[in-house]
Amino acid sequence: MEYVPVLPDSLVLEIFMLLPHDAVLRAGLTCRQWLAVSRDEFLWRELFYTYYRIPRSVPRHPSSVSWHGEFRRLFDCIPCVEVQTLREHCDQVLHLAFSHRGHRFSSCSKDCTVKLWDTERADGNISLVHSSSMRQFNWGYTQFSQFNADDTLLLVSGVYLGPHHSSSGEIAVISLENYTLLSRVRNKPYDVFGCWLNETHLISGNLHWIGNMTSCSVLWLNKAFQDVESENVNVVKRLFKIQNINASTIRTVMVAHCRRHDNPDLLLDYEAQSQAQKQKGWRQHHQPLLFDLGASGSEDRRRGRRG
């Protein structure tokens, strides 16, 4: 008996136009009719412009033979359709960071500026919102930036040029409400970029050599805001001291999940954690060598603010 479609192709196409691309692909596995409709070029043209939010004035890539193939190419590979050229930087761009909402992104460059861009203009173009030059603080260039969790502060890391041709790293915190500089924290070496611990505290690092092949890295907890009573110093707290062997050093610090660290005074006691791991039968040699140097008081160390 010959198969007779219950729904005409035109009606199936109208239904598929209301579905996301992954649902269309799954529906195409149902039967031969739906498979044929799910490969319709008009359907994938609409899915292409809707999913990627590309202006319809942008044509399909010249080497592409179908809209389905173009959609798949951009989905599986790095997009290579240039929609806009940003020329505000005058030197090499080293890093881009997007906000958690995706409505803005920041760029760091060897021209020693950090720039903030808006991605939600009505015409679809990216526009420059703000630019800060860090040369006034003796920076050589900016190299890294990161938005805090609620997108109200921007952490910027760069290279600080000291006296006698010395260099180290420095972290600056910029308010995204009025673009004022809230604090600066020195870190060494300069490729320890730093990162956010939560909305109001950040982590920096220092490296100390204790032998030809051995060093130790110290991680510090820093306040993003300068206290009124400590306007000229950064109040920091020593977190961990990590032993580096075989000439290895820490270069990048990342925080994966720290809901339990919303209050910095409740930071994990790694000595107690280590004991708990032993009780669970974890192998000790698989754990990193961590030393908790945090004092029982609220502030453990004060470092002078570099103006």
N, C-alpha and C positions, 0 to 999 in steps of 0.2 A: 504494500500500500504506500503510495507516494505521500511524503510529508507535506502538510499544508500549514504555513505559518498562521498562528492565531492572531498576531498583530502585524500590521503592515510595517515595512521598513521605515517609512516616514515617521510613524508614531514611536517606534523603538528609538529612532534617532533623537526625537524630541525629549524622550525620557533620559537618554544618555547625556544630553546636553546639560541636564540638571545635576549630574553626578560628578564627583572628583575623579581624577585620572585613574587612581588605583582601583576604584569601584568599577570603572568602565572596563579595565583589563580583566578583572575577576568575572564580570558579567559576560565577557567575550568567550569564556570557557564553557558556557552553558550549552550552546548549540551552534550549528553552522550559521544560522541566520544572524544570531547576535554577534558571532565572531566577525562576520562580514561587516556588520554595521559598526562594530567597535573599531574598525580600521578606516572608517570614513575620513577623508581628508578635511572636509569642512568641520567635522567634529573636533579633530585634533588641532586645527587652526584656532578654534575658539578656546580649547583647553590651553593651548600654548600662550596666548595673550592674557588669559585670565590667571593662570597659575604663576607665571613669571612676572606679571604686571609690567610688561613691556609695552610702550606706546605702539599703537597699531601702524604708525608711520614707519616703524623699523621693519624692514623686509626680512624675509627668511635668508639664512646664510646662502651665498651663491653656490656652494658645493653640496648643499642639501638637496635631496631628491623627493622628500615628502615631509609633511608637517609632523607625522608620527615619528619619523626618524630624527627630525630636528628636536622635538620634545625629548626624545630619549638621549640624544647627544648631550643636551644641556643638563639633563638629570644625572647622567652617569659620568660626565666629564666636566672639566672646568669651563664655564661659559667664556666664549671669546667674541661676544658681540659687544662692541664698544658703543655705548650710548652717550657718554659725556667725557670730556677731558678736563681735569682740574689742574689749573696752572698756577695756583697761588703760592706753592712752594718754589723756592729758587735753588734748591739743592736736593740731593737724594732723599727720598722718603724711606724711613727705616722700619716703621711699624704703624699698623692700623688697629684700632680697638672699637668694637661696636657696643653701644649701650644695651642693657638687658631688654629694653622694650624695642630696640631696633630703630628708634626714631632719630638717633644721632650716632655719629662716630667721630673719633679723634685720630689725628695723624701726627707723627713725630718725624723730624727731619734733621739732616745735617746743617740746615740753615738756622738751627737753634730755636725753632719755634714749635709750639704745639697748637694745632688748629682744631676747631670744633665745627662739624658740618651737620646740616639738617637734611634729612631724607624724606620729609613729609610735605614738601611743597605741593600745591595744587597742580602745577604744571608738570610734575614728575621730575624736575631737575634738582640736583643737589646744590645747596647753597652754603657759603661760608657764614657761620654764625659769630665766631670769635677767634682771635689769634693772639697768643701770648708769646713774647720773646723772653728767653731766659738768659740772654747775654748780660743783662744788668746784674745777674747773680754769679757772674764768672763761669757760666756753663760753656762747654765747648759745643755740645749738641744735645738734643733730646733723642731718646732711643726706645722708650717704652711708655705705655699709658694703660690705665685700667679704670673703668667705672666701678663705683661701689654698688652694693646690691640694689639700692633704691634710686640710682642714677642722679644723685644730688651732688656728688663729689667726684673729682677726677684725680687719680694718682698719676704723676708724671715722673719718670726716672730719666736721669741724664748724667753726663760726665762733667764733674766740677774741676776746673783748672785752678790748682793751688799755686803757692809760691815756688820758685826754683824749678819750674817745669814739672811739678808733681801733679798728679791727677787722682781723683777718687770719684765715687759716685755720690749722687744726692737725689733725694726724693722730695718732690713738692706736691702739696695738696691744694687744688684749686676748687673754689665753690662754683657750681654750675648755675647758681641763682643770680649772682652779681659778678662772677668771674674775678673774685678777689683771691689773693694768695693767703691761705690759712696757716700753713706751717711748712717748714723745711727740715728734712732729716738727712744727715750724712750717713752714707753706707760705703763699705769698702770690701772688695774691689767694685768698680763701677758696673760690672755685668751681673751683680746681684741686684736684680731689678726691684725687688720688694713686691708685696701684694696686699690686698685687703684681707683682714681677718673678719671684720663685720662692717657695719655701716659707718662706724666712728673710729675704728682702730686699724692700724696697718702694721705689717711686719717688715723690718729691715734686717740687714745682716752685716757682719764684720768677719774678716778672716785674719787669723793670727798664726804665723809659722812658729812651730816649736821644735823644728829639726829640719834636716835636709829633705826628708821625704814625708814628713808628718806635719799636719796643721790642724787647727780646730776652727770651726765656724760657730759663731755666736749669733743667735737670732734674738731680736729685740722687738718688744711690743711698744708702739708709739701712738700717741693721741693725734688724731687728725686736726683737732682744734687746739690753738694755744690758749691756755688758761690765763685769766686776767692777772692772777697773782704770780704767774711765771711767764711774763711776756717775753723775756729775753733768753729763756732756756726751754728746751724740749724735755718734758718729763717722760721717761721711758722706763720699761721694766724688762729685766733680763728674763728670757724664756728658757732657751735650751743652748747647751754647748755640745756640739757634735764633733767627734774625732774623725779626721780625714787621714787615711793611710794611703800609701803608695802614690803620693803626690796628687791625689784626687781632691777636689774642692767642690763646694756647693756653688752652683751658678744661678739656679732658678728656684724660687719658693712659690708653691701653690697651695691654696686651701680648698679642699674638695667639698667639705660639708662641716659647718660649725654652728648648727642651731643651738647646741648645748654650750657654746662659747659666747652667747650673746652678752653675758656679763664677764668682762676680762678677769675679774677676781675669782671666777669659777673655772679657770683654765685647768685642764686635766693635770693631775699629779702623776707624772709618768713613772715615778717609782712605785706608786700604788698600782698603776696599770700593769707594770711589769710583773709584780707579784701575782696579780689576778691572772695574767697569761700563763704563769708557771703552774697555777692551780688547775688551769684547763688543759695542761699537758702540752702546751706549745713548745716547740723547740727554741731554745734560747739563742742558738747561733743564727737563726733566721730573722731575728729582730734587730733593728738598727740600734747602734750604741748611742743612747740619749742620756743626758744628764740634766736634771731640773735644777737650775740655778736661781729660780725665783725665790725671793725672800718672803717672809711672812707678812711684811708690811706692804702698804699699797704702792709705794714707789721705791725702787731699788737703786736707781742710778739717775743722775742728772748729767746731761751733756749740753755744752754751750751751743746756743743757736748761732748759726753762721748767717750774718746779715749781709 
